[in-house]
Amino acid sequence: MDILDKVDFSTLNPEQKEAVEHFGGPLLLLAGAGSGKTRVITYRIAKLLQRGIQPKNILAVSFTNKAATEMRERVGQLVGEKRSKKIYLSTFHSLGAEILRSHIDVLGYRRPFTILDYADQLGVVKSIMKEKNIDSSTVDAKAVLSMISKAKMEFKQPIAIPSLKFNPLMPFAQRVFNTYQGNLKSLNATDFDDLICLPIEIFDKDEEVRQKYAQTFQYVMVDEYQDTNATQLSFIRHIVAEHQNLVVVGDDDQSIYAFRGAVSGNILEFEHEFDNTKTVKLEQNYRSTNTILNSANTLILNNDYRKEKNLWSDKGDGEKVRVISAHDEHEEAEFVIAECEKIHANLDIPYNEMAILYRVNPQSRLFEDVCLRYNLPFTVVGSQEFYDRKEVKDAIAMLRVCLNPLDEVGLRRIVNVPPRGIGPTTLAKISDHAEKHSISFFQSLKGFGSGEIGALGHAAQTKIGRFLQTLKVYKGKFESSALPLHDLARDLFNELYFLEYLRSSELSDYMANRRLQNVDEFLSSLGEVKASSAKSLEDFLLRVALDRSTQKDDEDGGLKMMTVHASKGLEFKVVFLVGWEEGYFPHQRSISEGEAAIQEERRLGYVAITRAKEHLGITWCRHRQKFGQEMSREPSRFLEELPLESCDFTNAEETASLVKKKEERNKRNLEALRSAIFD
């Protein structure tokens, strides 16, 4: 029997079933928090396959690699891995990258192209600012890059963006904008915004290419639609223009990424954008108790412009939401950690089922300190990513340049790693020559290395020549050798003296070993690539570039600490929401920006509350230290909007007193033990 015939649709609730059975035309699926939206998407794919739709004609787009991977696994379990591999389950950026890999030459680029990461993009901006005599000590290059990104995602110049109109740095962003775009193209490179923008340009310029994708993807689904921006909407419209078979899944009440360009209006206006839209609401929550849901429902009712929903659960009412006031941030941290310890001991709930959620990262420090003092296991989600470590970025750049010597950003990064006598002055000479004679940086470097151009010291010239020759030899090896990629990469690193450099460049053996271990881990990840070819290496580097654009959740054990933004999509049995005070939550910046920003903060509060499954505590401090002085604080306006019948309002003094007594008892026990041993 075919696995498709075994799919049990009877487990779906009526609204889920209605969405799954929808066949043609646009569908808006309003999926409240914890309502089983991923289940609906996977079962709808199964239903399409049962109806005879070919896997290759189905496209499901998500926002993160993690979400796309989870969806692929669940679809594979339901319809079989062989079929699931033929379905295009992707992120927006992965889909855009795939289109560019095949058709970027339509726009005058060469294949293969390079995807610049954030640090590389920032380097390009800083270089342009220097060229245009814009003082980087007074003009923040990161802010300029952010404005450029915002403009690109709206297909406008920075000067034409209303929200940037009165920004004092906007004129600088405007001066840099066109040169930045031109430099990227001359580098044969894109940034992450281009992975969405350039496919749209290709679709507009080449109707045959657009038709190819429109005819291939006959049934399109978009998850987390409330997080889309105007450019992503345009991208999808180009694909579904003729057939309109588009299902979007999302929750306007969870639209919390306006700072990334997300437009909550996309989901609110969907029925006006697409004629004959069918709307289905998923309101049954499978995660939380009704008391928690009632708190979230009541809070979000204070937002004006939204789709009405009312989450409910069959899990019963559960315990009340605890709203706790603490004297100061120290008492708050003591209370929360002591409560986590007590819940763990009394209810046998593991620490990795608990989370502390805060508005901004610095709030975690005191909670970390108390955890360390109690010896309670914890993980702070959002620490430095593996691929952001310098030695790993250097390793990636070496492989990028080996594959594509015209990758100027990568070449500049590693041309003097390890040192080859190519300092800033020499680099400037090489760059000036390339610009003056309209040749690539690589060609100019090659000329200096051979002695045909300019004059370098004999040692530097020899090292450059050896460096370029090694890259040339290994480019051929990657294209033709049968050796595994990780073996070739390790040999390349050895020939470039990279590993020896890591061993000798650190003052401590400990740090040198850490850096070498990171490179070993990178080589291990390269070893997971099955085939051995330049194409396989290109695929690997593309995947790394895409992975680095998405924050990953830390899977380690222990109590989790993270921002509310980072908690999106996660759930925990026990959640503490800390720092619910005016200026923290809502954030002071949002208070000054007006009602629209406050409404986004309220949606953030809604997301925070709905992360909790069974136990929810919300804390605020009556005082906090600021510049060494104790400052009075006001409770968040959101606390006043919670339903009284769902909340238990208490203070933290009693628990704090118990904590101090426990510490004193532990201290006395330790002193008694020392006395027994040594006296």
C-alpha positions as CSV (number, residue, x, y, z in Angstrom):
1,M,0.0,0.0,0.0
2,D,1.2,3.5,-0.9
3,I,2.2,5.6,2.1
4,L,-0.1,8.3,0.8
5,D,-3.1,6.0,1.4
6,K,-2.2,5.7,5.0
7,V,-2.5,9.4,5.8
8,D,-5.1,9.9,8.5
9,F,-6.9,13.1,7.9
10,S,-9.5,12.4,10.7
11,T,-7.0,13.7,13.3
12,L,-7.5,17.2,12.0
13,N,-10.0,19.6,13.6
14,P,-12.7,21.0,11.4
15,E,-10.9,24.2,10.6
16,Q,-7.6,22.4,9.9
17,K,-9.5,20.0,7.6
18,E,-11.2,22.9,5.7
19,A,-7.8,24.4,5.0
20,V,-6.2,21.1,4.0
21,E,-9.0,20.4,1.5
22,H,-8.9,23.8,-0.1
23,F,-7.7,23.2,-3.7
24,G,-7.7,26.2,-6.1
25,G,-7.3,29.9,-5.6
26,P,-6.0,32.1,-2.8
27,L,-6.4,31.0,0.8
28,L,-5.6,33.1,3.9
29,L,-5.0,30.8,6.9
30,L,-5.1,32.8,10.1
31,A,-3.2,30.5,12.4
32,G,-3.1,31.6,16.1
33,A,-0.1,30.7,18.3
34,G,0.2,27.0,18.9
35,S,-2.7,26.1,16.6
36,G,-0.9,23.5,14.5
37,K,-0.2,25.5,11.3
38,T,2.8,23.3,10.3
39,R,0.6,20.3,10.6
40,V,-1.9,21.9,8.2
41,I,0.8,22.7,5.7
42,T,2.2,19.1,5.7
43,Y,-1.2,17.5,5.5
44,R,-2.2,19.9,2.7
45,I,0.8,18.8,0.7
46,A,-0.2,15.2,1.2
47,K,-3.8,16.0,0.0
48,L,-2.4,17.7,-3.1
49,L,-0.3,14.6,-3.9
50,Q,-3.3,12.4,-3.4
51,R,-5.1,14.5,-6.0
52,G,-2.4,13.7,-8.5
53,I,-0.4,16.9,-8.3
54,Q,3.3,16.2,-9.0
55,P,5.8,16.9,-6.2
56,K,7.9,19.2,-8.4
57,N,4.8,21.5,-8.9
58,I,4.6,22.2,-5.2
59,L,6.5,25.1,-3.5
60,A,6.4,25.7,0.2
61,V,8.4,28.8,1.4
62,S,9.4,29.4,5.0
63,F,11.6,32.1,6.6
64,T,14.4,30.1,8.4
65,N,16.5,27.1,7.4
66,K,15.4,25.5,10.7
67,A,11.7,25.8,9.8
68,A,12.3,24.6,6.3
69,T,14.2,21.6,7.6
70,E,11.5,20.7,10.1
71,M,8.9,21.0,7.4
72,R,10.8,18.7,5.1
73,E,11.2,16.1,7.9
74,R,7.5,16.2,8.7
75,V,6.5,16.0,5.0
76,G,8.9,13.1,4.6
77,Q,7.4,11.2,7.5
78,L,3.9,11.7,6.0
79,V,4.4,11.1,2.3
80,G,7.8,9.4,2.1
81,E,11.3,10.8,1.8
82,K,11.5,10.0,-1.9
83,R,8.5,12.2,-2.7
84,S,9.5,14.9,-0.2
85,K,12.9,15.4,-1.9
86,K,11.1,16.4,-5.1
87,I,9.0,19.0,-3.4
88,Y,10.6,22.5,-3.2
89,L,10.6,23.2,0.5
90,S,12.7,26.3,0.8
91,T,13.4,29.7,2.4
92,F,12.9,32.8,0.3
93,H,16.6,33.4,0.2
94,S,17.4,29.8,-0.8
95,L,14.9,30.0,-3.6
96,G,16.3,33.4,-4.7
97,A,19.8,32.0,-4.7
98,E,18.8,29.0,-6.8
99,I,17.2,31.3,-9.4
100,L,20.3,33.4,-9.5
101,R,22.6,30.4,-9.8
102,S,20.8,29.6,-13.1
103,H,19.9,33.0,-14.5
104,I,22.1,35.8,-12.9
105,D,23.7,36.3,-16.3
106,V,20.5,37.8,-17.5
107,L,21.5,40.9,-15.4
108,G,25.1,40.9,-16.6
109,Y,26.7,39.0,-13.8
110,R,29.0,36.0,-14.3
111,R,28.5,32.5,-12.8
112,P,29.4,31.5,-10.2
113,F,28.7,34.6,-8.1
114,T,29.6,35.3,-4.5
115,I,27.3,36.0,-1.6
116,L,28.8,38.5,0.8
117,D,28.1,38.1,4.5
118,Y,27.4,41.1,6.8
119,A,31.1,41.7,7.6
120,D,32.0,41.8,4.0
121,Q,29.1,44.1,3.1
122,L,30.2,46.4,5.9
123,G,33.8,46.4,4.6
124,V,32.5,47.5,1.2
125,V,30.5,50.4,2.7
126,K,33.5,51.5,4.8
127,S,35.8,51.4,1.7
128,I,33.3,53.6,-0.2
129,M,33.0,56.0,2.8
130,K,36.8,56.4,2.8
131,E,36.8,57.0,-0.9
132,K,34.2,59.7,-0.6
133,N,35.9,61.3,2.5
134,I,33.1,60.4,4.8
135,D,34.5,60.3,8.3
136,S,33.7,56.8,9.8
137,S,34.4,58.2,13.3
138,T,31.3,60.4,13.1
139,V,29.2,58.5,10.5
140,D,28.2,54.9,11.6
141,A,28.9,52.6,8.7
142,K,26.5,50.0,10.2
143,A,23.7,52.6,10.2
144,V,24.5,53.5,6.6
145,L,24.4,49.8,5.5
146,S,21.1,49.4,7.3
147,M,19.6,52.3,5.4
148,I,20.9,50.9,2.1
149,S,19.3,47.6,2.9
150,K,16.0,49.2,3.8
151,A,16.0,51.2,0.5
152,K,16.9,48.1,-1.6
153,M,14.0,46.1,-0.1
154,E,11.7,48.8,-1.3
155,F,13.3,49.2,-4.7
156,K,14.0,52.9,-3.9
157,Q,16.8,55.3,-3.2
158,P,17.4,56.1,0.5
159,I,16.2,59.6,-0.1
160,A,12.8,58.3,-1.3
161,I,12.1,56.3,1.9
162,P,9.7,58.3,4.2
163,S,11.0,56.8,7.4
164,L,14.5,57.9,6.5
165,K,13.7,61.4,5.4
166,F,14.7,63.1,8.6
167,N,17.5,60.8,9.6
168,P,20.7,62.8,9.8
169,L,22.7,60.0,8.3
170,M,20.4,59.6,5.3
171,P,22.4,62.0,3.0
172,F,25.5,59.8,3.6
173,A,23.5,56.6,2.8
174,Q,22.3,58.3,-0.4
175,R,25.9,59.2,-1.4
176,V,27.1,55.6,-0.8
177,F,24.1,53.8,-2.3
178,N,24.7,53.7,-6.0
179,T,28.5,53.2,-5.6
180,Y,27.7,50.2,-3.2
181,Q,25.5,48.7,-5.8
182,G,28.0,49.2,-8.6
183,N,30.9,47.8,-6.4
184,L,28.9,44.6,-5.7
185,K,28.3,44.1,-9.4
186,S,32.0,44.7,-10.2
187,L,32.9,42.2,-7.6
188,N,30.4,39.8,-9.2
189,A,28.8,39.5,-5.7
190,T,25.4,39.9,-4.1
191,D,24.3,40.7,-0.6
192,F,21.4,38.9,1.1
193,D,18.9,41.5,0.0
194,D,19.9,40.8,-3.6
195,L,18.8,37.2,-3.2
196,I,15.2,38.6,-3.2
197,C,15.6,41.7,-5.3
198,L,17.6,40.4,-8.2
199,P,15.3,37.5,-9.1
200,I,12.5,40.1,-9.4
201,E,14.6,42.1,-11.8
202,I,15.2,38.8,-13.8
203,F,11.5,38.1,-13.9
204,D,10.8,41.7,-15.1
205,K,13.5,41.5,-17.7
206,D,13.0,38.0,-19.0
207,E,9.4,36.8,-19.3
208,E,10.6,33.3,-20.4
209,V,12.4,32.8,-17.1
210,R,9.4,34.0,-15.1
211,Q,7.1,31.7,-17.0
212,K,9.5,28.8,-16.3
213,Y,9.0,29.2,-12.5
214,A,5.4,30.2,-12.7
215,Q,4.6,27.0,-14.7
216,T,6.8,24.8,-12.4
217,F,5.3,26.0,-9.1
218,Q,1.6,25.5,-9.6
219,Y,0.7,25.3,-5.9
220,V,2.5,27.7,-3.6
221,M,2.4,28.0,0.2
222,V,4.0,30.7,2.3
223,D,4.5,30.1,6.1
224,E,4.8,33.0,8.6
225,Y,3.3,35.4,6.0
226,Q,3.0,38.2,8.6
227,D,6.8,38.4,8.4
228,T,7.0,39.1,4.7
229,N,8.1,42.5,3.3
230,A,7.0,44.3,0.2
231,T,9.7,42.8,-1.9
232,Q,8.9,39.2,-0.9
233,L,5.3,39.8,-1.7
234,S,6.3,41.0,-5.2
235,F,8.5,37.9,-5.6
236,I,5.6,35.6,-4.9
237,R,3.2,37.6,-7.1
238,H,5.5,37.1,-10.1
239,I,5.2,33.3,-9.6
240,V,1.4,33.0,-8.9
241,A,0.3,35.8,-11.3
242,E,-1.6,33.4,-13.6
243,H,-2.9,30.5,-11.5
244,Q,-3.4,32.4,-8.1
245,N,-3.0,29.0,-6.3
246,L,-1.5,30.7,-3.2
247,V,-2.0,29.7,0.4
248,V,-0.5,32.0,3.0
249,V,-0.3,31.0,6.7
250,G,0.3,33.4,9.5
251,D,-0.9,35.5,12.4
252,D,-1.0,39.3,12.3
253,D,-0.8,39.3,16.1
254,Q,2.7,37.8,15.9
255,S,4.1,40.3,13.4
256,I,7.1,41.5,15.4
257,Y,9.8,42.1,12.8
258,A,9.1,45.6,11.5
259,F,12.7,46.5,12.2
260,R,13.7,43.9,9.6
261,G,11.2,45.4,7.1
262,A,8.3,43.1,7.7
263,V,5.0,44.6,6.7
264,S,2.1,43.4,8.9
265,G,-0.2,45.0,6.3
266,N,0.7,42.2,3.9
267,I,-1.5,39.7,5.8
268,L,-4.1,42.3,6.8
269,E,-4.6,43.3,3.1
270,F,-4.3,39.9,1.6
271,E,-8.0,39.6,0.8
272,H,-7.7,42.9,-1.1
273,E,-4.5,41.9,-3.0
274,F,-5.9,38.6,-4.2
275,D,-9.5,38.3,-5.5
276,N,-11.8,35.6,-4.3
277,T,-9.7,34.8,-1.2
278,K,-11.0,32.2,1.2
279,T,-10.2,32.8,4.9
280,V,-9.9,30.1,7.5
281,K,-9.1,30.8,11.2
282,L,-7.3,28.3,13.4
283,E,-8.2,29.3,17.0
284,Q,-7.8,26.1,18.9
285,N,-4.4,26.2,20.7
286,Y,-2.6,22.9,21.4
287,R,0.1,24.4,23.6
288,S,-1.2,26.5,26.6
289,T,-3.8,26.5,29.3
290,N,-6.8,28.7,28.9
291,T,-5.6,31.1,31.7
292,I,-2.5,31.8,29.7
293,L,-4.4,32.2,26.5
294,N,-7.0,34.5,28.1
295,S,-4.1,36.8,29.2
296,A,-2.7,36.9,25.6
297,N,-6.2,37.4,24.1
298,T,-7.1,40.2,26.4
299,L,-3.7,42.0,25.9
300,I,-3.8,41.9,22.1
301,L,-7.4,43.2,22.1
302,N,-5.9,46.6,22.8
303,N,-4.4,46.7,19.3
304,D,-6.7,48.4,16.8
305,Y,-5.7,47.1,13.3
306,R,-5.9,43.3,13.5
307,K,-7.9,40.3,12.4
308,E,-10.1,39.1,15.2
309,K,-9.2,35.8,16.8
310,N,-9.8,34.2,20.1
311,L,-7.5,31.4,21.1
312,W,-8.9,28.6,23.3
313,S,-7.6,25.2,24.5
314,D,-9.0,21.9,25.8
315,K,-6.1,21.7,28.4
316,G,-8.2,23.3,31.1
317,D,-7.7,26.6,33.0
318,G,-4.4,25.7,34.8
319,E,-2.8,28.0,37.4
320,K,-3.0,31.7,37.3
321,V,-0.4,33.9,35.7
322,R,1.9,35.3,38.5
323,V,2.7,39.0,38.3
324,I,5.6,39.7,40.7
325,S,7.1,43.0,41.7
326,A,10.6,43.1,43.0
327,H,12.5,45.9,44.8
328,D,15.3,45.9,42.3
329,E,17.0,43.9,39.5
330,H,19.0,41.8,42.0
331,E,15.9,40.7,43.9
332,E,14.2,40.0,40.5
333,A,17.0,37.7,39.4
334,E,17.2,36.0,42.8
335,F,13.5,35.4,42.8
336,V,13.2,34.0,39.2
337,I,16.2,31.6,39.6
338,A,14.9,30.4,43.0
339,E,11.5,29.8,41.5
340,C,13.0,27.8,38.7
341,E,15.0,25.7,41.2
342,K,11.8,25.1,43.2
343,I,9.7,24.1,40.2
344,H,12.4,21.7,39.1
345,A,12.6,20.1,42.5
346,N,8.9,20.0,43.3
347,L,7.3,19.3,39.9
348,D,10.3,17.4,38.3
349,I,10.2,19.7,35.3
350,P,13.7,19.7,33.6
351,Y,15.5,23.0,33.3
352,N,15.5,22.8,29.5
353,E,11.7,23.1,29.6
354,M,12.1,26.6,31.3
355,A,12.9,29.9,29.8
356,I,13.6,33.5,30.9
357,L,12.6,36.0,28.2
358,Y,13.7,39.6,28.2
359,R,13.4,42.5,25.8
360,V,17.1,43.3,25.4
361,N,20.2,41.2,25.7
362,P,22.0,43.0,28.5
363,Q,19.2,42.0,30.9
364,S,20.5,38.4,31.0
365,R,23.7,39.3,33.0
366,L,22.3,39.2,36.5
367,F,20.3,36.0,35.8
368,E,23.6,34.4,34.5
369,D,25.4,35.5,37.7
370,V,22.7,33.9,40.0
371,C,22.7,30.7,37.9
372,L,26.4,30.4,38.3
373,R,26.2,31.0,42.1
374,Y,23.5,28.3,42.4
375,N,25.3,26.0,40.0
376,L,22.1,25.8,37.9
377,P,22.7,24.8,34.2
378,F,21.7,27.5,31.7
379,T,22.2,28.5,28.1
380,V,22.1,32.1,26.8
381,V,20.7,31.8,23.2
382,G,22.2,34.2,20.7
383,S,26.0,33.9,21.5
384,Q,28.5,34.2,18.7
385,E,27.8,31.8,15.8
386,F,30.4,29.2,14.7
387,Y,30.7,30.6,11.2
388,D,31.4,34.1,12.6
389,R,34.7,33.1,14.2
390,K,37.7,34.7,12.5
391,E,39.6,31.5,11.8
392,V,36.4,29.9,10.3
393,K,35.7,33.0,8.2
394,D,39.3,32.9,6.9
395,A,39.0,29.2,6.0
396,I,35.8,29.9,4.1
397,A,37.4,32.8,2.3
398,M,40.3,30.5,1.2
399,L,37.8,28.0,-0.3
400,R,35.8,30.8,-1.9
401,V,38.9,32.3,-3.6
402,C,40.2,28.9,-4.6
403,L,36.9,28.3,-6.4
404,N,36.5,31.9,-7.8
405,P,39.8,33.9,-7.9
406,L,37.8,37.0,-8.9
407,D,36.2,37.0,-5.4
408,E,37.8,40.3,-4.4
409,V,36.3,40.5,-0.9
410,G,37.5,37.0,-0.1
411,L,40.9,37.6,-1.7
412,R,41.5,40.8,0.3
413,R,40.6,38.9,3.5
414,I,43.2,36.2,3.1
415,V,45.9,37.7,0.9
416,N,48.0,38.4,4.0
417,V,46.8,35.5,6.2
418,P,49.3,34.2,7.1
419,P,51.4,37.4,6.7
420,R,53.0,37.6,3.3
421,G,54.4,41.2,3.5
422,I,51.3,42.7,2.0
423,G,50.4,45.5,4.4
424,P,48.0,48.4,3.9
425,T,50.5,50.3,1.8
426,T,51.1,47.4,-0.6
427,L,47.4,46.7,-0.8
428,A,46.7,50.3,-1.7
429,K,49.3,50.1,-4.5
430,I,47.7,46.9,-5.9
431,S,44.2,48.4,-5.6
432,D,45.3,51.7,-7.3
433,H,46.9,49.9,-10.2
434,A,43.7,47.7,-10.7
435,E,41.5,50.8,-10.7
436,K,43.8,52.8,-13.0
437,H,44.1,50.1,-15.6
438,S,40.5,48.8,-15.2
439,I,41.5,45.3,-14.3
440,S,40.5,43.1,-11.4
441,F,42.2,43.1,-8.0
442,F,43.3,39.5,-8.7
443,Q,45.0,40.4,-12.0
444,S,46.8,43.3,-10.4
445,L,47.9,41.1,-7.5
446,K,49.1,38.5,-10.1
447,G,51.2,41.2,-11.9
448,F,52.8,42.3,-8.7
449,G,53.5,38.7,-7.7
450,S,55.2,37.9,-11.0
451,G,57.2,41.2,-11.0
452,E,55.6,42.4,-14.2
453,I,53.9,45.3,-12.4
454,G,55.6,47.5,-9.8
455,A,58.3,46.5,-7.4
456,L,57.9,44.5,-4.2
457,G,60.5,43.1,-2.0
458,H,61.8,39.7,-3.1
459,A,60.3,37.8,-0.1
460,A,56.9,39.4,-0.6
461,Q,56.9,38.8,-4.3
462,T,57.9,35.1,-3.8
463,K,55.2,34.6,-1.2
464,I,52.5,36.1,-3.4
465,G,53.6,34.0,-6.4
466,R,53.5,30.8,-4.3
467,F,50.1,31.8,-2.8
468,L,48.5,32.3,-6.3
469,Q,50.1,29.2,-7.7
470,T,48.7,27.1,-4.8
471,L,45.2,28.5,-5.4
472,K,45.5,27.7,-9.1
473,V,46.7,24.1,-8.4
474,Y,43.9,23.5,-5.9
475,K,41.2,25.0,-8.1
476,G,42.2,22.2,-10.5
477,K,42.1,19.6,-7.8
478,F,38.7,20.6,-6.6
479,E,37.4,20.3,-10.2
480,S,39.0,17.0,-11.0
481,S,40.3,15.1,-7.9
482,A,38.4,12.1,-6.5
483,L,39.6,12.9,-3.0
484,P,37.0,14.0,-0.4
485,L,36.5,17.7,-0.1
486,H,37.6,17.9,3.5
487,D,41.0,16.2,2.6
488,L,41.6,18.6,-0.2
489,A,40.7,21.5,2.0
490,R,43.0,20.4,4.8
491,D,45.9,20.0,2.3
492,L,45.2,23.5,1.0
493,F,45.3,24.9,4.5
494,N,48.6,23.2,5.1
495,E,50.1,24.4,1.9
496,L,49.1,27.9,2.7
497,Y,50.7,27.5,6.2
498,F,47.3,28.5,7.6
499,L,47.2,25.8,10.3
500,E,50.8,26.5,11.3
501,Y,49.9,30.2,11.5
502,L,47.1,29.4,13.9
503,R,49.4,27.3,16.2
504,S,52.0,30.1,16.4
505,S,49.9,33.3,16.4
506,E,48.4,33.0,19.8
507,L,50.2,33.7,23.0
508,S,48.5,30.8,24.9
509,D,48.4,27.2,23.8
510,Y,44.8,27.1,25.0
511,M,43.6,29.8,22.5
512,A,45.7,28.3,19.7
513,N,44.1,24.9,20.3
514,R,40.6,26.4,20.4
515,R,41.1,28.0,17.0
516,L,42.6,24.8,15.5
517,Q,39.6,22.9,16.9
518,N,37.3,25.3,15.2
519,V,39.0,24.7,11.9
520,D,38.8,20.9,12.5
521,E,35.1,21.3,13.2
522,F,34.7,23.2,9.9
523,L,36.6,20.5,8.1
524,S,34.2,17.9,9.7
525,S,31.2,19.8,8.4
526,L,32.9,19.8,4.9
527,G,33.3,16.1,5.3
528,E,29.5,15.7,5.5
529,V,29.3,16.7,1.8
530,K,28.9,13.4,0.0
531,A,30.3,14.2,-3.5
532,S,33.8,15.5,-4.4
533,S,33.7,18.2,-7.0
534,A,33.8,22.0,-7.5
535,K,30.0,21.9,-7.8
536,S,29.8,20.2,-4.4
537,L,32.1,22.8,-2.8
538,E,30.0,25.6,-4.4
539,D,26.8,24.0,-2.9
540,F,28.5,23.8,0.5
541,L,29.6,27.4,0.5
542,L,26.2,28.5,-0.6
543,R,24.5,26.6,2.2
544,V,27.0,28.1,4.7
545,A,26.2,31.6,3.5
546,L,22.5,31.0,3.8
547,D,22.8,29.4,7.2
548,R,24.7,32.4,8.5
549,S,21.8,34.7,7.6
550,T,19.6,32.9,10.0
551,Q,19.9,32.9,13.8
552,K,20.0,29.3,15.2
553,D,18.5,28.2,18.4
554,D,20.9,26.7,20.9
555,E,20.0,23.1,21.6
556,D,22.1,22.6,24.8
557,G,20.5,21.5,28.0
558,G,19.7,23.8,30.9
559,L,17.5,26.8,31.5
560,K,17.2,29.0,28.4
561,M,17.7,32.7,28.4
562,M,16.9,34.8,25.3
563,T,15.2,37.8,24.0
564,V,11.5,37.6,23.2
565,H,12.3,38.0,19.5
566,A,14.6,34.9,19.7
567,S,11.8,32.9,21.3
568,K,9.5,33.1,18.3
569,G,8.4,29.6,17.3
570,L,9.6,28.0,20.6
571,E,7.6,26.8,23.6
572,F,8.4,25.9,27.2
573,K,6.5,24.4,30.2
574,V,7.7,27.3,32.4
575,V,8.3,30.9,31.2
576,F,9.4,34.0,33.1
577,L,8.9,37.3,31.4
578,V,11.2,39.7,33.1
579,G,11.6,43.5,33.2
580,W,8.0,44.4,32.3
581,E,8.5,48.1,33.0
582,E,8.0,51.3,31.0
583,G,11.1,51.9,29.0
584,Y,12.0,48.2,28.9
585,F,8.7,46.7,27.7
586,P,7.5,48.7,25.9
587,H,11.0,49.8,24.9
588,Q,11.8,53.5,25.3
589,R,12.4,53.8,21.6
590,S,8.9,52.5,20.8
591,I,7.4,54.9,23.3
592,S,9.0,57.8,21.6
593,E,8.0,56.6,18.1
594,G,4.3,56.6,18.7
595,E,1.3,54.3,18.6
596,A,2.3,52.0,15.7
597,A,5.5,51.1,17.5
598,I,3.6,50.5,20.8
599,Q,1.2,48.1,19.0
600,E,4.2,46.2,17.7
601,E,5.6,46.0,21.3
602,R,2.1,44.7,22.4
603,R,2.3,42.0,19.7
604,L,5.8,41.1,21.1
605,G,4.1,40.8,24.5
606,Y,1.5,38.5,23.0
607,V,4.2,36.3,21.5
608,A,6.0,36.2,24.9
609,I,2.9,35.1,26.8
610,T,2.1,32.4,24.3
611,R,5.5,30.7,24.6
612,A,4.3,29.3,28.0
613,K,2.5,26.0,28.2
614,E,1.8,25.5,31.9
615,H,3.5,28.1,34.2
616,L,3.9,31.8,33.4
617,G,5.5,34.4,35.6
618,I,5.9,38.1,34.8
619,T,8.2,40.3,36.8
620,W,8.9,44.0,37.1
621,C,11.2,46.1,39.4
622,R,10.3,49.1,41.4
623,H,13.9,50.4,41.2
624,R,16.9,49.8,39.0
625,Q,20.5,50.9,39.2
626,K,21.4,53.5,36.6
627,F,24.8,55.2,36.5
628,G,25.3,54.0,40.1
629,Q,22.1,55.5,41.4
630,E,18.8,53.7,42.2
631,M,16.1,55.0,39.9
632,S,12.3,54.5,40.4
633,R,10.5,52.4,37.7
634,E,6.9,52.2,36.6
635,P,5.2,49.0,35.8
636,S,4.6,48.3,32.1
637,R,1.3,49.6,30.7
638,F,0.8,46.0,29.4
639,L,0.5,44.7,32.9
640,E,-2.6,46.9,33.4
641,E,-4.1,45.4,30.2
642,L,-3.9,41.8,31.6
643,P,-7.2,40.3,32.9
644,L,-7.4,40.5,36.7
645,E,-9.2,37.1,36.9
646,S,-6.3,35.4,35.2
647,C,-3.5,36.9,37.4
648,D,-2.1,36.6,40.8
649,F,-0.3,39.8,41.8
650,T,2.4,39.3,44.5
651,N,5.9,40.6,45.4
652,A,9.3,39.0,45.6
653,E,10.3,40.0,49.1
654,E,9.3,36.8,50.8
655,T,11.1,34.6,48.3
656,A,14.1,36.8,48.4
657,S,14.2,36.4,52.2
658,L,14.1,32.6,51.8
659,V,16.9,32.8,49.3
660,K,19.1,34.8,51.7
661,K,18.3,32.3,54.6
662,K,19.3,29.4,52.3
663,E,22.6,31.1,51.4
664,E,23.3,31.8,55.0
665,R,22.5,28.1,55.9
666,N,24.8,26.9,53.1
667,K,27.6,29.2,54.3
668,R,27.2,27.8,57.9
669,N,27.2,24.2,56.6
670,L,30.4,24.9,54.6
671,E,32.1,26.5,57.6
672,A,31.1,23.5,59.8
673,L,32.5,21.1,57.2
674,R,35.8,23.0,57.0
675,S,36.0,23.0,60.8
676,A,35.4,19.2,61.0
677,I,38.1,18.6,58.4
678,F,40.8,21.0,59.5
679,D,40.3,21.7,63.2
